[in-house]
């Protein structure tokens, strides 16, 4: 089966262009994040002034100060909003290029493009960006782009250098209709799980540095973030999606293994780590609904699940030899 080199080159070009677009978006997100420090400070000053007015302290002078603060606050919000809108627009443009890279990769190889680690990370990073973009735009949480784009840029850089593989036909073991069914469901579940893990980390940061009580370097980083309750809600909701999708993917893999190897489960390294990761997500959701575990302990379980996903995607795929050693690197 021949590979269309023109489409393969187009896939590589659009992936690298998406990387550059995300990098520019990160710079703009950092500028927005910096501007939000002033907005948050003025918002808190306004709240304090209004509290004084409510109790009758300060008289007319406080009212005039509050009016002045309101005008300055609106000006700063408008200025920051421009950077947020530009960041969001660039992210969507990058996503279009990102998805184009995935599609052209498949067209170039004339197969579903999930046959090696490069394509796996290409697909997962695209799903993560789409999921994050939908959540952030819907909730107007543009300060979160700094925290999402940074690890994605690192992952995409490593994917285009260390993990890169040219488009080619897959090995016979992967020439099955189960490939898109099993790998895509696992990938989408894991991708949303990574988004959940990022929000869990930010939730832990916010719990450590509560609103209005921030201190030190990490307190300054946490100041523009949403409330702990808000971060906890999105962590929980994304984990709810992750658990069934990832679980279904594991089940599809077992069915494929039964057809290919005459056994549904063999305790291969990737199978085992995937099962552990799924159990961690189940444990997180159970802990999230249990009194005493609902807050910080539950979030740490989600973070452990994130760590296992990254371990599975990198170390297991590249170092440990097994029945799932299709990364092309080990």
C-alpha positions as CSV (number, residue, x, y, z in Angstrom):
1,X,0.0,0.0,0.0
2,X,1.6,3.2,-1.2
3,X,1.7,6.4,0.9
4,X,0.7,9.8,-0.6
5,X,3.8,11.8,0.2
6,X,2.1,15.1,-0.7
7,X,-0.7,14.5,1.9
8,X,1.9,13.2,4.4
9,X,3.9,16.4,4.0
10,X,0.8,18.5,4.4
11,X,-0.1,16.6,7.6
12,X,3.4,17.4,9.0
13,X,3.2,21.0,7.9
14,X,-0.3,21.6,9.4
15,X,0.8,20.0,12.7
16,X,3.8,22.2,13.0
17,X,1.8,25.2,12.0
18,X,-0.7,24.4,14.7
19,X,2.2,24.2,17.2
20,X,3.3,27.7,16.2
21,X,-0.3,29.0,16.5
22,X,-0.7,27.5,19.9
23,X,2.7,29.0,20.9
24,X,1.5,32.5,19.9
25,X,-1.8,31.9,21.7
26,X,0.2,31.0,24.8
27,X,2.0,34.3,24.7
28,X,-1.3,36.1,24.4
29,X,-2.8,34.0,27.2
30,X,0.2,35.0,29.4
31,X,-0.4,38.7,28.6
32,X,-4.1,38.3,29.5
33,X,-3.2,36.4,32.7
34,X,-0.9,39.3,33.7
35,X,-3.6,41.9,33.0
36,X,-6.0,39.9,35.1
37,X,-3.9,40.5,38.2
38,X,-4.9,44.2,38.1
39,X,-8.5,43.4,37.3
40,X,-8.7,41.0,40.3
41,X,-7.1,43.5,42.6
42,X,-9.6,46.2,41.5
43,X,-12.5,43.8,41.8
44,X,-11.6,43.1,45.4
45,X,-11.1,46.8,46.2
46,X,-14.5,47.6,44.8
47,X,-16.1,44.8,46.9
48,X,-14.4,46.2,50.0
49,X,-15.5,49.8,49.2
50,X,-19.1,48.6,48.7
51,X,-19.0,46.7,52.0
52,X,-18.0,50.0,53.7
53,X,-20.8,51.9,52.0
54,X,-23.3,49.2,53.0
55,X,-22.4,49.6,56.7
56,X,-22.4,53.4,56.4
57,X,-18.6,53.9,56.9
58,X,-16.8,56.6,55.1
59,X,-19.8,58.5,53.8
60,X,-19.8,60.2,50.3
61,X,-16.0,59.9,49.9
62,X,-16.3,56.2,49.7
63,X,-19.1,56.4,47.1
64,X,-16.9,58.7,44.9
65,X,-14.0,56.4,45.2
66,X,-16.2,53.5,44.3
67,X,-17.4,55.3,41.2
68,X,-13.8,56.0,40.1
69,X,-12.8,52.5,40.7
70,X,-15.7,51.2,38.6
71,X,-14.7,53.2,35.6
72,X,-11.1,52.1,35.9
73,X,-12.2,48.5,36.4
74,X,-14.3,48.5,33.3
75,X,-11.4,50.0,31.3
76,X,-9.1,47.3,32.5
77,X,-11.6,44.5,31.9
78,X,-12.1,45.7,28.3
79,X,-8.4,45.8,27.7
80,X,-7.9,42.3,29.1
81,X,-10.9,41.0,27.2
82,X,-9.2,41.8,23.9
83,X,-6.3,39.5,24.7
84,X,-8.7,36.8,25.8
85,X,-10.7,37.0,22.6
86,X,-7.5,36.9,20.5
87,X,-6.3,33.9,22.4
88,X,-9.5,32.0,21.9
89,X,-9.6,32.8,18.2
90,X,-6.0,31.7,17.7
91,X,-6.8,28.5,19.6
92,X,-9.7,27.6,17.4
93,X,-7.6,28.3,14.3
94,X,-4.9,26.0,15.7
95,X,-7.5,23.3,16.4
96,X,-8.6,23.5,12.7
97,X,-5.0,23.0,11.6
98,X,-4.5,20.3,14.2
99,X,-7.6,18.3,13.0
100,X,-6.5,18.8,9.4
101,X,-3.1,17.3,10.3
102,X,-4.9,14.2,11.7
103,X,-7.2,13.8,8.7
104,X,-4.5,14.2,6.1
105,X,-2.3,11.8,7.9
106,X,-5.0,9.2,7.5
107,X,-5.6,10.0,3.9
108,X,-1.9,9.9,3.2
109,X,-1.5,6.4,4.7
110,X,-4.9,5.2,3.5
111,X,-5.9,4.0,6.9
112,X,-7.2,5.2,10.3
113,X,-4.3,7.2,11.7
114,X,-3.8,5.6,15.1
115,X,-1.1,3.1,14.2
116,X,1.8,4.4,16.3
117,X,2.6,6.7,19.2
118,X,3.1,9.8,17.0
119,X,-0.4,9.4,15.7
120,X,-1.8,8.6,19.1
121,X,-0.4,11.8,20.6
122,X,-1.5,13.7,17.6
123,X,-5.1,12.6,18.1
124,X,-5.1,12.9,21.9
125,X,-3.6,16.4,21.8
126,X,-6.3,17.5,19.3
127,X,-9.1,16.0,21.5
128,X,-7.7,17.7,24.6
129,X,-7.6,21.1,22.8
130,X,-11.2,20.7,21.5
131,X,-12.5,19.7,25.0
132,X,-10.6,22.5,26.7
133,X,-11.7,25.1,24.1
134,X,-15.4,24.2,24.5
135,X,-15.2,24.3,28.3
136,X,-13.2,27.5,28.5
137,X,-15.2,29.4,25.9
138,X,-18.5,28.3,27.4
139,X,-17.5,29.4,30.9
140,X,-15.3,32.4,29.9
141,X,-12.4,31.0,32.0
142,X,-9.7,32.3,29.6
143,X,-7.1,32.5,32.4
144,X,-7.0,28.7,32.2
145,X,-5.4,28.7,28.8
146,X,-2.0,29.3,30.2
147,X,-2.3,26.1,32.2
148,X,-3.7,24.0,29.3
149,X,-1.5,25.4,26.4
150,X,1.8,25.0,28.3
151,X,1.7,21.1,28.6
152,X,0.1,20.8,25.2
153,X,3.0,22.7,23.5
154,X,5.5,20.5,25.3
155,X,3.7,17.4,24.2
156,X,3.4,18.5,20.6
157,X,7.1,19.5,20.5
158,X,8.1,16.1,21.8
159,X,5.7,14.4,19.3
160,X,7.2,16.2,16.3
161,X,10.8,15.4,17.4
162,X,11.3,12.5,19.7
163,X,8.2,10.5,18.8
164,X,7.9,11.4,15.1
165,X,7.3,8.7,12.6
166,X,6.7,9.0,8.8
167,X,3.3,7.9,7.5
168,X,3.4,4.3,6.5
169,X,1.2,1.2,6.5
170,X,0.6,-0.5,9.9
171,X,1.8,-3.9,10.8
172,X,-0.6,-6.8,10.1
173,X,-1.7,-7.1,13.7
174,X,-3.2,-3.7,13.5
175,X,-5.0,-4.2,10.2
176,X,-8.4,-4.6,11.7
177,X,-11.7,-2.7,12.0
178,X,-11.2,-2.9,15.7
179,X,-8.3,-0.4,15.5
180,X,-10.4,2.8,15.1
181,X,-13.1,1.4,17.5
182,X,-10.8,0.4,20.3
183,X,-8.0,3.0,20.1
184,X,-10.3,6.0,19.4
185,X,-12.5,5.3,22.4
186,X,-9.5,4.8,24.7
187,X,-7.8,7.9,23.3
188,X,-10.9,10.2,23.7
189,X,-11.5,8.9,27.2
190,X,-7.9,9.4,28.2
191,X,-7.8,12.9,26.6
192,X,-10.8,14.1,28.6
193,X,-9.2,12.5,31.6
194,X,-6.1,14.6,31.1
195,X,-8.3,17.7,31.0
196,X,-9.9,16.6,34.2
197,X,-6.4,16.0,35.8
198,X,-5.3,19.5,34.8
199,X,-8.3,21.0,36.5
200,X,-7.7,18.8,39.5
201,X,-4.2,20.2,39.9
202,X,-5.6,23.7,39.6
203,X,-8.2,22.9,42.2
204,X,-5.5,21.7,44.6
205,X,-3.6,25.0,43.9
206,X,-6.7,27.0,44.6
207,X,-7.5,25.1,47.8
208,X,-3.9,25.7,49.0
209,X,-4.3,29.4,48.0
210,X,-7.9,30.4,48.8
211,X,-9.4,33.5,47.1
212,X,-8.5,36.6,49.0
213,X,-5.9,34.8,51.1
214,X,-3.2,34.2,48.5
215,X,0.4,34.6,49.6
216,X,3.9,34.1,48.0
217,X,4.8,33.1,44.5
218,X,2.1,30.3,44.2
219,X,-0.5,32.7,45.7
220,X,0.3,35.2,42.9
221,X,-0.1,32.4,40.3
222,X,-3.5,31.4,41.8
223,X,-4.9,34.9,42.1
224,X,-6.6,35.0,38.6
225,X,-8.0,31.5,38.8
226,X,-11.7,30.7,39.3
227,X,-12.9,29.6,42.7
228,X,-12.1,26.1,44.1
229,X,-15.8,25.1,43.8
230,X,-15.8,26.0,40.1
231,X,-12.6,24.0,39.4
232,X,-13.9,21.1,41.3
233,X,-17.2,21.0,39.3
234,X,-15.4,20.9,36.0
235,X,-13.0,18.2,37.3
236,X,-15.9,16.1,38.4
237,X,-17.9,16.6,35.2
238,X,-15.0,15.7,32.9
239,X,-14.2,12.6,35.0
240,X,-17.8,11.4,34.6
241,X,-17.3,11.4,30.8
242,X,-13.8,9.8,31.1
243,X,-14.9,6.8,33.1
244,X,-17.4,5.2,30.7
245,X,-15.5,6.1,27.5
246,X,-12.2,4.8,28.8
247,X,-13.9,1.7,30.2
248,X,-15.7,1.0,26.9
249,X,-12.3,1.3,25.1
250,X,-10.8,-1.3,27.4
251,X,-13.7,-3.6,26.8
252,X,-13.4,-3.2,23.0
253,X,-9.7,-4.0,23.4
254,X,-10.5,-7.2,25.2
255,X,-13.0,-8.2,22.5
256,X,-10.3,-7.5,19.9
257,X,-7.7,-9.5,21.9
258,X,-10.1,-12.5,22.0
259,X,-10.4,-12.4,18.2
260,X,-6.7,-11.8,17.6
261,X,-4.9,-13.7,20.4
262,X,-7.7,-16.1,21.5
263,X,-7.8,-14.6,25.0
264,X,-9.5,-11.3,26.2
265,X,-6.8,-10.4,28.8
266,X,-3.1,-11.2,29.2
267,X,-1.9,-8.7,31.8
268,X,0.3,-7.1,29.2
269,X,1.9,-3.9,30.6
270,X,-0.4,-1.5,28.7
271,X,-3.5,-3.5,29.6
272,X,-2.5,-3.5,33.3
273,X,-1.7,0.2,33.5
274,X,-4.9,1.1,31.6
275,X,-7.0,-1.0,34.0
276,X,-5.2,0.7,37.0
277,X,-6.0,4.1,35.5
278,X,-9.6,3.2,35.0
279,X,-9.9,2.0,38.6
280,X,-8.4,5.3,39.8
281,X,-11.0,7.3,37.9
282,X,-13.7,5.1,39.4
283,X,-12.1,5.6,42.8
284,X,-12.1,9.4,42.3
285,X,-15.8,9.5,41.4
286,X,-16.6,7.3,44.4
287,X,-14.4,9.4,46.7
288,X,-16.0,12.6,45.3
289,X,-19.4,11.4,46.5
290,X,-18.0,10.3,49.9
291,X,-18.0,12.6,53.0
292,X,-14.5,13.2,54.2
293,X,-13.0,12.4,50.8
294,X,-15.0,14.8,48.7
295,X,-12.5,17.6,48.4
296,X,-8.7,17.4,48.5
297,X,-8.2,13.6,48.9
298,X,-10.5,12.9,45.9
299,X,-8.6,15.4,43.8
300,X,-5.3,13.7,44.5
301,X,-6.8,10.4,43.2
302,X,-7.6,12.2,40.0
303,X,-4.0,13.6,39.8
304,X,-2.7,10.0,40.3
305,X,-4.9,8.9,37.4
306,X,-3.4,11.7,35.3
307,X,0.1,10.5,36.2
308,X,-0.7,7.0,35.2
309,X,-2.1,8.1,31.8
310,X,1.1,10.0,31.1
311,X,3.2,7.1,32.3
312,X,1.2,4.7,30.1
313,X,1.5,7.0,27.0
314,X,5.2,7.6,27.4
315,X,7.2,5.0,29.4
316,X,5.1,2.0,28.7
317,X,4.9,2.8,25.0
318,X,8.5,3.5,24.5
319,X,10.5,1.4,27.0
320,X,8.5,-1.7,28.1
321,X,8.2,-4.4,25.4
322,X,4.9,-6.2,25.2
323,X,2.0,-7.1,23.0
324,X,1.1,-3.4,22.6
325,X,4.5,-2.3,21.5
326,X,3.4,-0.5,18.4
327,X,4.9,2.9,19.2
328,X,7.7,2.2,16.7
329,X,10.3,3.3,19.3
330,X,10.9,0.4,21.6
